[in-house]
Amino acid sequence: MKNWKEIVEHKLERQKNNIAHVNLEKETVTYSEKIKHNRALKSLTGDEEVARAFLIDRLVNELHYKPENLETEKEYTIKGGHSKISPRVDVLVKDEEGNPFFFIEVKAPNKFEADKSEIEGQLFALAQTEERDFKTKVRYLVYYTAEMPEDEVVDRVIIIDFDKYKTYTDWENDGFISIGTELTAGYGEPKKQPLIKGHEKHDLRVRINRDEIAGLGRNLHNVLWGAAARMTAKYSIPWSISFLPKSKMNMRKKMGKNTIFRFINTDTMLKASIKSTTA
């Protein structure tokens, strides 16, 4: 069975409209000259570049964005103390007025969960700088990778409404909400696609790896934590958290006398429950 990188390589080779091309053996990558590149992209430096090639091909050949409206490796200047740093955003999809519609950070599949802590610096900070320095309007922040959960390579994304969440703290306080599960065509609003048993494209998944299980656990933890914190701030309701060692985590948040949130995460099971109690 081919791995996901080989599938991407062969898919790009078959495209009539050749927007991106990777050669795994020679470790090279090429992109269409119609795309604006802020630095030369020629070496296949890792799995992240394969994911970006898959993404760029998909944006043009499947989602029908003009290659002229794509930009890679745009550089920003951010002051840090007495020095300056020059980080770059991986991919921009701009509208006809030049505003970034999708502001995208690409990750290798095996880094997607581990690097989520970088969303604040790599997406929020750079999008804020984009709007401030270039007087544009960023619509959606996208944390992206390509993955092969079953037999085909698909998007795996977190999509953040930058109109609603201008800071990482705002997004964090609202429970790290992703408004979509896949990228949309034609500047459409991202939406969450429900999984349907037996559906050709959106079937329920039967394989899930340990990193994804851990990620689901962290996401659920964050949602419950955020809800309890907001209740505490708004209604002055006390809450508490306790942890069990190592592979098992037990979280309880007591909100008054009526509700207990309980979260359990083990190596093989995730379970969350909300239990009503009597005073």
Sequence and secondary structure as in RCSB ss.txt:
>XXXX:A:sequence
MKNWKEIVEHKLERQKNNIAHVNLEKETVTYSEKIKHNRALKSLTGDEEVARAFLIDRLVNELHYKPENLETEKE
YTIKGGHSKISPRVDVLVKDEEGNPFFFIEVKAPNKFEADKSEIEGQLFALAQTEERDFKTKVRYLVYYTAEMPE
DEVVDRVIIIDFDKYKTYTDWENDGFISIGTELTAGYGEPKKQPLIKGHEKHDLRVRINRDEIAGLGRNLHNVLW
GAAARMTAKYSIPWSISFLPKSKMNMRKKMGKNTIFRFINTDTMLKASIKSTTA
>XXXX:A:secstr
   HHHHHHHHHHH SS  EEEETTTTEEEE TTSEESS   B  SHHHHHHHHHHHHHHHTS   GGGEEEEEE
  EEETTEEE  EEEEEEE TTS EEEEEEE  GGGTTTTGGGHIIIIIHHHHHHHHHH     EEEEEEEE SS
SS EEEEEEEETTT  SHHHHHHTT     SS  STT         TT TTT       HHHHHHHHHHHHHHHH
HHHHHHHHHH         STT EEEEEEETTTEEEEEEE SS EEEEEEE   
